[in-house]
Amino acid sequence: MTITAALPVLALVLLFPAAAPTQGISSDLTARTPVTFTGGFDTDPRDGGRPVALIAAALNVPAEVFRKAFSAVRPAPAGQEPEPEQVRRDKQALMSALGPYGVTNELLDKVSNYYRYSRSQGEMWRHTPATAYATVRNGVVTFTIANPGSGYSSPPKVTIAGMADLKVTASLSFAADFSKNGSIKEIAAR
């Protein structure tokens, strides 16, 4: 496996008996096959489309703390600007709830602006697609994450061309660093 200084590379090895390879996977195949990630942007129904998992991690607070803090906010209807007095009340409610966790006004603004998007206009919050590939040698499947991506709020669906029978899942890692928040932590067979 080649590791470059610019891209962290993670690998997970799945062993299949060479005498009886998993159906649909040739034990003598030696080629890199791209892994396809689809979706990964689901949100909890309680959150009204907000990527709370990402926001809470970036603020370094538990998701339930952010949900409770946001429950006091009264957002303007879609497509409308909120009144200045409502903005002040909303900010005060958020800071009262999040301040004890070390969240500053500056950090709240930075995180809110980073993950702001207009769902009604077909936008998505900022994210970077992950890239990975699978290699099969002598019945051994190795997954290599070339770029873990960022901005996934839920595990994306994982598929590998030519390996339809191999059931694969991805798990995520959340962090305060935007470039690592909602990134692919691991790819594993089910």
C-alpha positions, 0 to 999 in steps of 0.5 A: 500500500502506498501512503502519501504525505498529503492524503491519509490512507486507511485500510481494512482487510476482509478475508475470504477463503481462497478455496471458496471465494464469496459469490461474485468475487474472483479470488484471483482478481488483482485490480483497484475497483472504485468504491461508490458512496451515495447519499449520506446527507440524511438528518434526524426528523426532529431537526427540520433538515438541519445537519445537527450531527455536524453542527453539534460536533463542530461546536464540540457539544452533544447533539441533544444539547444543541437540539435543546438550545435550538428548540428556543429559536424561532426561525423565519419562514422559508424564503423570508428574512427574520426581523432583527429583534427575533434574530437578537432573541434567537442568538440570546437563547442559543448563547444562554444554552451553549455558553456554559459548554464553552461556545462563543458567539464567534464560534456559533457564527462560524459554524452556523455560516459554514453549514448554512444552506437553502434546501428550498433552492436545492442547495446542500451544506458544504461537504467534500465527497469521499474516495476509496477503492477495493482491491481483491488479491487471492480472495482477500478484499482490501478497502483503502480510503484515499480521501475520507471526505467531510460533511456526511451527516449519516453513513452513505450507501457503499457499492463496488462495481462487480461486487454486488454480493459483497455487503459493505457499510461505512461508519463516520467520524465527527470532529470540531475541524470542518475538514474532518467533520462527518468523514468516513472513518471505516469501511466494513463488510456486513 
